[in-house]
Amino acid sequence: MNFLRSLFTPRQQFRSFALLDSQGRCQAFQHRSAAPVGDGWVEIQEIRLNWLHQALPANARISPRGAVSGVQPILAT
C-alpha cells in the first residue's frame, strides 16, 4: 500500500548549485531543493565533475529567479 501511495505523491524538486571562487572557478557542487546560504553560489543546469577547479562555462548558469509581478506597466499612447 505504501508503494502505491508513493507513486502518487509529488516529488521534491532538486536544483544544482556550484560554488565559485574569486576567479570564477568551480570549487564545489550541491544538489538541493533550496539555494545554499553564503556568497559565491550560483544555480547551474547540471553538475559535471570535469568543471571542478575549472572556469564555469557561461551557458551552464541559470539566470536568477526574480520576483514575477502581476502588474503590467501602463503603455504610453
PyMOL Python script that loads the backbone (N, CA, C, O; Angstrom):
from pymol import cmd

cmd.read_pdbstr("""\
ATOM      1  N   MET A   1       0.808  -1.195   0.000  1.00  0.00           N
ATOM      2  CA  MET A   1       0.000   0.000   0.000  1.00  0.00           C
ATOM      3  C   MET A   1       0.857   1.269   0.000  1.00  0.00           C
ATOM      4  O   MET A   1       0.534   2.241  -0.682  1.00  0.00           O
ATOM      5  N   ASN A   2       1.949   1.254   0.767  1.00  0.00           N
ATOM      6  CA  ASN A   2       2.842   2.411   0.780  1.00  0.00           C
ATOM      7  C   ASN A   2       3.455   2.654  -0.590  1.00  0.00           C
ATOM      8  O   ASN A   2       3.679   3.800  -0.980  1.00  0.00           O
ATOM      9  N   PHE A   3       3.727   1.578  -1.320  1.00  0.00           N
ATOM     10  CA  PHE A   3       4.285   1.727  -2.657  1.00  0.00           C
ATOM     11  C   PHE A   3       3.316   2.467  -3.569  1.00  0.00           C
ATOM     12  O   PHE A   3       3.730   3.366  -4.301  1.00  0.00           O
ATOM     13  N   LEU A   4       2.048   2.113  -3.542  1.00  0.00           N
ATOM     14  CA  LEU A   4       1.048   2.786  -4.376  1.00  0.00           C
ATOM     15  C   LEU A   4       0.909   4.252  -3.989  1.00  0.00           C
ATOM     16  O   LEU A   4       0.773   5.115  -4.856  1.00  0.00           O
ATOM     17  N   ARG A   5       0.943   4.530  -2.714  1.00  0.00           N
ATOM     18  CA  ARG A   5       0.843   5.910  -2.249  1.00  0.00           C
ATOM     19  C   ARG A   5       2.049   6.729  -2.716  1.00  0.00           C
ATOM     20  O   ARG A   5       1.907   7.898  -3.073  1.00  0.00           O
ATOM     21  N   SER A   6       3.233   6.115  -2.713  1.00  0.00           N
ATOM     22  CA  SER A   6       4.438   6.838  -3.130  1.00  0.00           C
ATOM     23  C   SER A   6       4.413   7.164  -4.626  1.00  0.00           C
ATOM     24  O   SER A   6       5.060   8.119  -5.054  1.00  0.00           O
ATOM     25  N   LEU A   7       3.691   6.399  -5.413  1.00  0.00           N
ATOM     26  CA  LEU A   7       3.581   6.673  -6.845  1.00  0.00           C
ATOM     27  C   LEU A   7       2.832   7.971  -7.126  1.00  0.00           C
ATOM     28  O   LEU A   7       3.089   8.633  -8.132  1.00  0.00           O
ATOM     29  N   PHE A   8       1.911   8.337  -6.244  1.00  0.00           N
ATOM     30  CA  PHE A   8       1.045   9.477  -6.494  1.00  0.00           C
ATOM     31  C   PHE A   8       1.366  10.715  -5.659  1.00  0.00           C
ATOM     32  O   PHE A   8       0.709  11.745  -5.811  1.00  0.00           O
ATOM     33  N   THR A   9       2.348  10.634  -4.796  1.00  0.00           N
ATOM     34  CA  THR A   9       2.729  11.814  -4.023  1.00  0.00           C
ATOM     35  C   THR A   9       3.720  12.643  -4.838  1.00  0.00           C
ATOM     36  O   THR A   9       4.567  12.081  -5.533  1.00  0.00           O
ATOM     37  N   PRO A  10       3.627  13.969  -4.763  1.00  0.00           N
ATOM     38  CA  PRO A  10       4.540  14.807  -5.540  1.00  0.00           C
ATOM     39  C   PRO A  10       5.980  14.657  -5.048  1.00  0.00           C
ATOM     40  O   PRO A  10       6.228  14.564  -3.845  1.00  0.00           O
ATOM     41  N   ARG A  11       6.900  14.637  -5.964  1.00  0.00           N
ATOM     42  CA  ARG A  11       8.318  14.520  -5.642  1.00  0.00           C
ATOM     43  C   ARG A  11       8.909  15.916  -5.427  1.00  0.00           C
ATOM     44  O   ARG A  11       8.494  16.897  -6.044  1.00  0.00           O
ATOM     45  N   GLN A  12       9.886  15.961  -4.533  1.00  0.00           N
ATOM     46  CA  GLN A  12      10.557  17.223  -4.255  1.00  0.00           C
ATOM     47  C   GLN A  12      11.507  17.542  -5.414  1.00  0.00           C
ATOM     48  O   GLN A  12      12.262  16.679  -5.861  1.00  0.00           O
ATOM     49  N   GLN A  13      11.464  18.774  -5.890  1.00  0.00           N
ATOM     50  CA  GLN A  13      12.307  19.203  -6.997  1.00  0.00           C
ATOM     51  C   GLN A  13      13.676  19.634  -6.471  1.00  0.00           C
ATOM     52  O   GLN A  13      13.764  20.503  -5.603  1.00  0.00           O
ATOM     53  N   PHE A  14      14.727  19.036  -6.990  1.00  0.00           N
ATOM     54  CA  PHE A  14      16.084  19.401  -6.600  1.00  0.00           C
ATOM     55  C   PHE A  14      16.717  20.264  -7.671  1.00  0.00           C
ATOM     56  O   PHE A  14      16.468  20.079  -8.862  1.00  0.00           O
ATOM     57  N   ARG A  15      17.540  21.211  -7.236  1.00  0.00           N
ATOM     58  CA  ARG A  15      18.251  22.113  -8.134  1.00  0.00           C
ATOM     59  C   ARG A  15      19.740  21.927  -7.908  1.00  0.00           C
ATOM     60  O   ARG A  15      20.154  21.451  -6.851  1.00  0.00           O
ATOM     61  N   SER A  16      20.553  22.301  -8.899  1.00  0.00           N
ATOM     62  CA  SER A  16      22.002  22.138  -8.819  1.00  0.00           C
ATOM     63  C   SER A  16      22.669  23.501  -8.633  1.00  0.00           C
ATOM     64  O   SER A  16      22.266  24.494  -9.239  1.00  0.00           O
ATOM     65  N   PHE A  17      23.698  23.526  -7.783  1.00  0.00           N
ATOM     66  CA  PHE A  17      24.421  24.755  -7.479  1.00  0.00           C
ATOM     67  C   PHE A  17      25.921  24.501  -7.533  1.00  0.00           C
ATOM     68  O   PHE A  17      26.390  23.401  -7.242  1.00  0.00           O
ATOM     69  N   ALA A  18      26.669  25.538  -7.911  1.00  0.00           N
ATOM     70  CA  ALA A  18      28.133  25.476  -7.926  1.00  0.00           C
ATOM     71  C   ALA A  18      28.669  26.633  -7.099  1.00  0.00           C
ATOM     72  O   ALA A  18      28.133  27.741  -7.135  1.00  0.00           O
ATOM     73  N   LEU A  19      29.737  26.360  -6.351  1.00  0.00           N
ATOM     74  CA  LEU A  19      30.420  27.388  -5.573  1.00  0.00           C
ATOM     75  C   LEU A  19      31.605  27.877  -6.393  1.00  0.00           C
ATOM     76  O   LEU A  19      32.485  27.096  -6.755  1.00  0.00           O
ATOM     77  N   LEU A  20      31.623  29.184  -6.685  1.00  0.00           N
ATOM     78  CA  LEU A  20      32.692  29.765  -7.491  1.00  0.00           C
ATOM     79  C   LEU A  20      33.628  30.578  -6.617  1.00  0.00           C
ATOM     80  O   LEU A  20      33.186  31.259  -5.691  1.00  0.00           O
ATOM     81  N   ASP A  21      34.938  30.506  -6.912  1.00  0.00           N
ATOM     82  CA  ASP A  21      35.902  31.326  -6.190  1.00  0.00           C
ATOM     83  C   ASP A  21      35.998  32.698  -6.854  1.00  0.00           C
ATOM     84  O   ASP A  21      35.231  32.998  -7.768  1.00  0.00           O
ATOM     85  N   SER A  22      36.926  33.525  -6.404  1.00  0.00           N
ATOM     86  CA  SER A  22      37.016  34.897  -6.906  1.00  0.00           C
ATOM     87  C   SER A  22      37.418  34.968  -8.384  1.00  0.00           C
ATOM     88  O   SER A  22      37.152  35.977  -9.037  1.00  0.00           O
ATOM     89  N   GLN A  23      38.052  33.920  -8.926  1.00  0.00           N
ATOM     90  CA  GLN A  23      38.414  33.890 -10.341  1.00  0.00           C
ATOM     91  C   GLN A  23      37.345  33.209 -11.206  1.00  0.00           C
ATOM     92  O   GLN A  23      37.530  33.063 -12.415  1.00  0.00           O
ATOM     93  N   GLY A  24      36.234  32.794 -10.597  1.00  0.00           N
ATOM     94  CA  GLY A  24      35.164  32.156 -11.350  1.00  0.00           C
ATOM     95  C   GLY A  24      35.348  30.668 -11.554  1.00  0.00           C
ATOM     96  O   GLY A  24      34.648  30.068 -12.370  1.00  0.00           O
ATOM     97  N   ARG A  25      36.279  30.053 -10.825  1.00  0.00           N
ATOM     98  CA  ARG A  25      36.491  28.606 -10.931  1.00  0.00           C
ATOM     99  C   ARG A  25      35.582  27.868  -9.960  1.00  0.00           C
ATOM    100  O   ARG A  25      35.329  28.330  -8.848  1.00  0.00           O
ATOM    101  N   CYS A  26      35.108  26.739 -10.389  1.00  0.00           N
ATOM    102  CA  CYS A  26      34.181  25.936  -9.591  1.00  0.00           C
ATOM    103  C   CYS A  26      34.946  25.206  -8.484  1.00  0.00           C
ATOM    104  O   CYS A  26      35.933  24.520  -8.754  1.00  0.00           O
ATOM    105  N   GLN A  27      34.486  25.358  -7.239  1.00  0.00           N
ATOM    106  CA  GLN A  27      35.140  24.733  -6.093  1.00  0.00           C
ATOM    107  C   GLN A  27      34.319  23.594  -5.487  1.00  0.00           C
ATOM    108  O   GLN A  27      34.878  22.685  -4.873  1.00  0.00           O
ATOM    109  N   ALA A  28      32.988  23.640  -5.657  1.00  0.00           N
ATOM    110  CA  ALA A  28      32.133  22.615  -5.053  1.00  0.00           C
ATOM    111  C   ALA A  28      30.778  22.606  -5.750  1.00  0.00           C
ATOM    112  O   ALA A  28      30.407  23.556  -6.439  1.00  0.00           O
ATOM    113  N   PHE A  29      30.047  21.509  -5.552  1.00  0.00           N
ATOM    114  CA  PHE A  29      28.690  21.370  -6.072  1.00  0.00           C
ATOM    115  C   PHE A  29      27.746  20.998  -4.940  1.00  0.00           C
ATOM    116  O   PHE A  29      28.147  20.376  -3.956  1.00  0.00           O
ATOM    117  N   GLN A  30      26.485  21.389  -5.093  1.00  0.00           N
ATOM    118  CA  GLN A  30      25.421  20.929  -4.200  1.00  0.00           C
ATOM    119  C   GLN A  30      24.174  20.697  -5.034  1.00  0.00           C
ATOM    120  O   GLN A  30      23.887  21.435  -5.976  1.00  0.00           O
ATOM    121  N   HIS A  31      23.442  19.657  -4.668  1.00  0.00           N
ATOM    122  CA  HIS A  31      22.192  19.305  -5.333  1.00  0.00           C
ATOM    123  C   HIS A  31      21.127  19.314  -4.239  1.00  0.00           C
ATOM    124  O   HIS A  31      21.078  18.401  -3.414  1.00  0.00           O
ATOM    125  N   ARG A  32      20.269  20.346  -4.228  1.00  0.00           N
ATOM    126  CA  ARG A  32      19.331  20.506  -3.124  1.00  0.00           C
ATOM    127  C   ARG A  32      18.077  21.234  -3.563  1.00  0.00           C
ATOM    128  O   ARG A  32      18.004  21.753  -4.677  1.00  0.00           O
ATOM    129  N   SER A  33      17.091  21.267  -2.680  1.00  0.00           N
ATOM    130  CA  SER A  33      15.809  21.891  -3.021  1.00  0.00           C
ATOM    131  C   SER A  33      15.822  23.403  -2.838  1.00  0.00           C
ATOM    132  O   SER A  33      15.052  24.104  -3.493  1.00  0.00           O
ATOM    133  N   ALA A  34      16.677  23.920  -1.965  1.00  0.00           N
ATOM    134  CA  ALA A  34      16.755  25.371  -1.722  1.00  0.00           C
ATOM    135  C   ALA A  34      18.179  25.851  -1.972  1.00  0.00           C
ATOM    136  O   ALA A  34      19.130  25.075  -1.878  1.00  0.00           O
ATOM    137  N   ALA A  35      18.318  27.126  -2.289  1.00  0.00           N
ATOM    138  CA  ALA A  35      19.637  27.686  -2.560  1.00  0.00           C
ATOM    139  C   ALA A  35      20.507  27.647  -1.307  1.00  0.00           C
ATOM    140  O   ALA A  35      20.014  27.920  -0.213  1.00  0.00           O
ATOM    141  N   PRO A  36      21.796  27.312  -1.445  1.00  0.00           N
ATOM    142  CA  PRO A  36      22.690  27.299  -0.291  1.00  0.00           C
ATOM    143  C   PRO A  36      22.911  28.713   0.244  1.00  0.00           C
ATOM    144  O   PRO A  36      22.811  29.695  -0.491  1.00  0.00           O
ATOM    145  N   VAL A  37      23.209  28.792   1.526  1.00  0.00           N
ATOM    146  CA  VAL A  37      23.461  30.075   2.171  1.00  0.00           C
ATOM    147  C   VAL A  37      24.932  30.419   1.988  1.00  0.00           C
ATOM    148  O   VAL A  37      25.797  29.555   2.133  1.00  0.00           O
ATOM    149  N   GLY A  38      25.214  31.656   1.676  1.00  0.00           N
ATOM    150  CA  GLY A  38      26.593  32.105   1.543  1.00  0.00           C
ATOM    151  C   GLY A  38      26.860  32.725   0.184  1.00  0.00           C
ATOM    152  O   GLY A  38      26.063  32.601  -0.746  1.00  0.00           O
ATOM    153  N   ASP A  39      27.992  33.390   0.092  1.00  0.00           N
ATOM    154  CA  ASP A  39      28.384  34.048  -1.154  1.00  0.00           C
ATOM    155  C   ASP A  39      29.061  33.056  -2.090  1.00  0.00           C
ATOM    156  O   ASP A  39      29.678  32.086  -1.648  1.00  0.00           O
ATOM    157  N   GLY A  40      28.936  33.311  -3.383  1.00  0.00           N
ATOM    158  CA  GLY A  40      29.638  32.520  -4.377  1.00  0.00           C
ATOM    159  C   GLY A  40      28.844  31.389  -4.996  1.00  0.00           C
ATOM    160  O   GLY A  40      29.310  30.774  -5.956  1.00  0.00           O
ATOM    161  N   TRP A  41      27.666  31.094  -4.483  1.00  0.00           N
ATOM    162  CA  TRP A  41      26.856  30.004  -5.036  1.00  0.00           C
ATOM    163  C   TRP A  41      26.026  30.515  -6.208  1.00  0.00           C
ATOM    164  O   TRP A  41      25.379  31.557  -6.104  1.00  0.00           O
ATOM    165  N   VAL A  42      26.042  29.791  -7.316  1.00  0.00           N
ATOM    166  CA  VAL A  42      25.230  30.111  -8.479  1.00  0.00           C
ATOM    167  C   VAL A  42      24.469  28.853  -8.884  1.00  0.00           C
ATOM    168  O   VAL A  42      24.955  27.735  -8.713  1.00  0.00           O
ATOM    169  N   GLU A  43      23.269  29.053  -9.422  1.00  0.00           N
ATOM    170  CA  GLU A  43      22.481  27.910  -9.882  1.00  0.00           C
ATOM    171  C   GLU A  43      22.930  27.527 -11.285  1.00  0.00           C
ATOM    172  O   GLU A  43      23.145  28.388 -12.139  1.00  0.00           O
ATOM    173  N   ILE A  44      23.069  26.223 -11.510  1.00  0.00           N
ATOM    174  CA  ILE A  44      23.534  25.720 -12.795  1.00  0.00           C
ATOM    175  C   ILE A  44      22.547  24.704 -13.353  1.00  0.00           C
ATOM    176  O   ILE A  44      21.707  24.177 -12.624  1.00  0.00           O
ATOM    177  N   GLN A  45      22.655  24.431 -14.659  1.00  0.00           N
ATOM    178  CA  GLN A  45      21.762  23.497 -15.341  1.00  0.00           C
ATOM    179  C   GLN A  45      21.966  22.068 -14.845  1.00  0.00           C
ATOM    180  O   GLN A  45      21.003  21.343 -14.592  1.00  0.00           O
ATOM    181  N   GLU A  46      23.233  21.673 -14.711  1.00  0.00           N
ATOM    182  CA  GLU A  46      23.582  20.313 -14.322  1.00  0.00           C
ATOM    183  C   GLU A  46      24.950  20.315 -13.663  1.00  0.00           C
ATOM    184  O   GLU A  46      25.697  21.289 -13.758  1.00  0.00           O
ATOM    185  N   ILE A  47      25.266  19.226 -13.001  1.00  0.00           N
ATOM    186  CA  ILE A  47      26.567  19.080 -12.362  1.00  0.00           C
ATOM    187  C   ILE A  47      27.447  18.220 -13.264  1.00  0.00           C
ATOM    188  O   ILE A  47      27.070  17.114 -13.652  1.00  0.00           O
ATOM    189  N   ARG A  48      28.624  18.745 -13.588  1.00  0.00           N
ATOM    190  CA  ARG A  48      29.622  17.993 -14.357  1.00  0.00           C
ATOM    191  C   ARG A  48      30.929  18.038 -13.583  1.00  0.00           C
ATOM    192  O   ARG A  48      31.473  19.111 -13.324  1.00  0.00           O
ATOM    193  N   LEU A  49      31.426  16.870 -13.218  1.00  0.00           N
ATOM    194  CA  LEU A  49      32.625  16.805 -12.388  1.00  0.00           C
ATOM    195  C   LEU A  49      33.855  17.379 -13.078  1.00  0.00           C
ATOM    196  O   LEU A  49      34.783  17.817 -12.398  1.00  0.00           O
ATOM    197  N   ASN A  50      33.889  17.390 -14.407  1.00  0.00           N
ATOM    198  CA  ASN A  50      35.054  17.948 -15.091  1.00  0.00           C
ATOM    199  C   ASN A  50      35.118  19.469 -14.967  1.00  0.00           C
ATOM    200  O   ASN A  50      36.103  20.070 -15.396  1.00  0.00           O
ATOM    201  N   TRP A  51      34.101  20.107 -14.395  1.00  0.00           N
ATOM    202  CA  TRP A  51      34.127  21.547 -14.156  1.00  0.00           C
ATOM    203  C   TRP A  51      34.868  21.905 -12.869  1.00  0.00           C
ATOM    204  O   TRP A  51      35.207  23.071 -12.665  1.00  0.00           O
ATOM    205  N   LEU A  52      35.127  20.930 -11.998  1.00  0.00           N
ATOM    206  CA  LEU A  52      35.824  21.221 -10.739  1.00  0.00           C
ATOM    207  C   LEU A  52      37.189  21.841 -11.013  1.00  0.00           C
ATOM    208  O   LEU A  52      37.952  21.343 -11.841  1.00  0.00           O
ATOM    209  N   HIS A  53      37.484  22.913 -10.323  1.00  0.00           N
ATOM    210  CA  HIS A  53      38.743  23.665 -10.428  1.00  0.00           C
ATOM    211  C   HIS A  53      38.956  24.243 -11.829  1.00  0.00           C
ATOM    212  O   HIS A  53      40.083  24.564 -12.207  1.00  0.00           O
ATOM    213  N   GLN A  54      37.873  24.374 -12.594  1.00  0.00           N
ATOM    214  CA  GLN A  54      37.908  24.977 -13.922  1.00  0.00           C
ATOM    215  C   GLN A  54      36.935  26.149 -13.936  1.00  0.00           C
ATOM    216  O   GLN A  54      36.074  26.266 -13.064  1.00  0.00           O
ATOM    217  N   ALA A  55      37.084  27.014 -14.934  1.00  0.00           N
ATOM    218  CA  ALA A  55      36.118  28.108 -15.091  1.00  0.00           C
ATOM    219  C   ALA A  55      34.780  27.518 -15.512  1.00  0.00           C
ATOM    220  O   ALA A  55      34.716  26.648 -16.380  1.00  0.00           O
ATOM    221  N   LEU A  56      33.732  27.995 -14.896  1.00  0.00           N
ATOM    222  CA  LEU A  56      32.391  27.510 -15.201  1.00  0.00           C
ATOM    223  C   LEU A  56      31.949  28.094 -16.546  1.00  0.00           C
ATOM    224  O   LEU A  56      32.017  29.309 -16.735  1.00  0.00           O
ATOM    225  N   PRO A  57      31.493  27.246 -17.490  1.00  0.00           N
ATOM    226  CA  PRO A  57      31.023  27.784 -18.777  1.00  0.00           C
ATOM    227  C   PRO A  57      29.831  28.715 -18.574  1.00  0.00           C
ATOM    228  O   PRO A  57      28.994  28.479 -17.702  1.00  0.00           O
ATOM    229  N   ALA A  58      29.756  29.761 -19.374  1.00  0.00           N
ATOM    230  CA  ALA A  58      28.686  30.748 -19.228  1.00  0.00           C
ATOM    231  C   ALA A  58      27.317  30.138 -19.481  1.00  0.00           C
ATOM    232  O   ALA A  58      26.339  30.547 -18.857  1.00  0.00           O
ATOM    233  N   ASN A  59      27.228  29.167 -20.384  1.00  0.00           N
ATOM    234  CA  ASN A  59      25.922  28.568 -20.685  1.00  0.00           C
ATOM    235  C   ASN A  59      25.470  27.574 -19.624  1.00  0.00           C
ATOM    236  O   ASN A  59      24.360  27.049 -19.715  1.00  0.00           O
ATOM    237  N   ALA A  60      26.302  27.300 -18.619  1.00  0.00           N
ATOM    238  CA  ALA A  60      25.919  26.377 -17.552  1.00  0.00           C
ATOM    239  C   ALA A  60      25.026  27.050 -16.518  1.00  0.00           C
ATOM    240  O   ALA A  60      24.254  26.379 -15.832  1.00  0.00           O
ATOM    241  N   ARG A  61      25.126  28.367 -16.404  1.00  0.00           N
ATOM    242  CA  ARG A  61      24.372  29.094 -15.375  1.00  0.00           C
ATOM    243  C   ARG A  61      22.907  29.230 -15.749  1.00  0.00           C
ATOM    244  O   ARG A  61      22.547  29.315 -16.923  1.00  0.00           O
ATOM    245  N   ILE A  62      22.081  29.249 -14.727  1.00  0.00           N
ATOM    246  CA  ILE A  62      20.663  29.553 -14.871  1.00  0.00           C
ATOM    247  C   ILE A  62      20.478  30.978 -14.379  1.00  0.00           C
ATOM    248  O   ILE A  62      20.994  31.340 -13.322  1.00  0.00           O
ATOM    249  N   SER A  63      19.751  31.786 -15.132  1.00  0.00           N
ATOM    250  CA  SER A  63      19.547  33.172 -14.714  1.00  0.00           C
ATOM    251  C   SER A  63      18.795  33.186 -13.393  1.00  0.00           C
ATOM    252  O   SER A  63      17.926  32.344 -13.165  1.00  0.00           O
ATOM    253  N   PRO A  64      19.122  34.140 -12.516  1.00  0.00           N
ATOM    254  CA  PRO A  64      18.466  34.198 -11.204  1.00  0.00           C
ATOM    255  C   PRO A  64      16.965  34.354 -11.344  1.00  0.00           C
ATOM    256  O   PRO A  64      16.466  35.049 -12.230  1.00  0.00           O
ATOM    257  N   ARG A  65      16.269  33.696 -10.456  1.00  0.00           N
ATOM    258  CA  ARG A  65      14.810  33.782 -10.452  1.00  0.00           C
ATOM    259  C   ARG A  65      14.400  35.072  -9.784  1.00  0.00           C
ATOM    260  O   ARG A  65      14.662  35.274  -8.598  1.00  0.00           O
ATOM    261  N   GLY A  66      13.760  35.944 -10.533  1.00  0.00           N
ATOM    262  CA  GLY A  66      13.287  37.209  -9.977  1.00  0.00           C
ATOM    263  C   GLY A  66      11.835  37.093  -9.569  1.00  0.00           C
ATOM    264  O   GLY A  66      11.128  36.171  -9.975  1.00  0.00           O
ATOM    265  N   ALA A  67      11.419  38.013  -8.788  1.00  0.00           N
ATOM    266  CA  ALA A  67      10.014  38.035  -8.394  1.00  0.00           C
ATOM    267  C   ALA A  67       9.186  38.458  -9.603  1.00  0.00           C
ATOM    268  O   ALA A  67       9.449  39.486 -10.228  1.00  0.00           O
ATOM    269  N   VAL A  68       8.206  37.662  -9.910  1.00  0.00           N
ATOM    270  CA  VAL A  68       7.343  37.959 -11.049  1.00  0.00           C
ATOM    271  C   VAL A  68       6.180  38.785 -10.552  1.00  0.00           C
ATOM    272  O   VAL A  68       5.451  38.373  -9.649  1.00  0.00           O
ATOM    273  N   SER A  69       6.011  39.934 -11.137  1.00  0.00           N
ATOM    274  CA  SER A  69       4.954  40.836 -10.721  1.00  0.00           C
ATOM    275  C   SER A  69       3.742  40.623 -11.628  1.00  0.00           C
ATOM    276  O   SER A  69       3.889  40.455 -12.839  1.00  0.00           O
ATOM    277  N   GLY A  70       2.568  40.631 -11.048  1.00  0.00           N
ATOM    278  CA  GLY A  70       1.352  40.502 -11.824  1.00  0.00           C
ATOM    279  C   GLY A  70       0.891  41.820 -12.397  1.00  0.00           C
ATOM    280  O   GLY A  70      -0.080  41.868 -13.152  1.00  0.00           O
ATOM    281  N   VAL A  71       1.586  42.902 -12.041  1.00  0.00           N
ATOM    282  CA  VAL A  71       1.213  44.233 -12.503  1.00  0.00           C
ATOM    283  C   VAL A  71       1.984  44.549 -13.782  1.00  0.00           C
ATOM    284  O   VAL A  71       3.203  44.389 -13.831  1.00  0.00           O
ATOM    285  N   GLN A  72       1.286  44.988 -14.798  1.00  0.00           N
ATOM    286  CA  GLN A  72       1.938  45.359 -16.045  1.00  0.00           C
ATOM    287  C   GLN A  72       2.046  46.873 -16.122  1.00  0.00           C
ATOM    288  O   GLN A  72       1.146  47.583 -15.673  1.00  0.00           O
ATOM    289  N   PRO A  73       3.144  47.374 -16.692  1.00  0.00           N
ATOM    290  CA  PRO A  73       3.278  48.834 -16.800  1.00  0.00           C
ATOM    291  C   PRO A  73       2.248  49.408 -17.782  1.00  0.00           C
ATOM    292  O   PRO A  73       1.810  48.748 -18.725  1.00  0.00           O
ATOM    293  N   ILE A  74       1.890  50.647 -17.518  1.00  0.00           N
ATOM    294  CA  ILE A  74       0.934  51.337 -18.406  1.00  0.00           C
ATOM    295  C   ILE A  74       1.682  51.817 -19.642  1.00  0.00           C
ATOM    296  O   ILE A  74       2.735  52.445 -19.541  1.00  0.00           O
ATOM    297  N   LEU A  75       1.136  51.520 -20.785  1.00  0.00           N
ATOM    298  CA  LEU A  75       1.760  51.929 -22.046  1.00  0.00           C
ATOM    299  C   LEU A  75       1.384  53.367 -22.378  1.00  0.00           C
ATOM    300  O   LEU A  75       0.231  53.770 -22.229  1.00  0.00           O
ATOM    301  N   ALA A  76       2.354  54.122 -22.821  1.00  0.00           N
ATOM    302  CA  ALA A  76       2.099  55.494 -23.231  1.00  0.00           C
ATOM    303  C   ALA A  76       1.442  55.490 -24.608  1.00  0.00           C
ATOM    304  O   ALA A  76       1.827  54.715 -25.483  1.00  0.00           O
ATOM    305  N   THR A  77       0.464  56.346 -24.794  1.00  0.00           N
ATOM    306  CA  THR A  77      -0.217  56.404 -26.099  1.00  0.00           C
ATOM    307  C   THR A  77       0.099  57.669 -26.826  1.00  0.00           C
ATOM    308  O   THR A  77      -0.388  57.881 -27.936  1.00  0.00           O
TER     309      THR A  77
END
""", "prot")
cmd.dss("prot")
cmd.show_as("cartoon", "prot")
cmd.util.cbc("prot")
cmd.orient("prot")
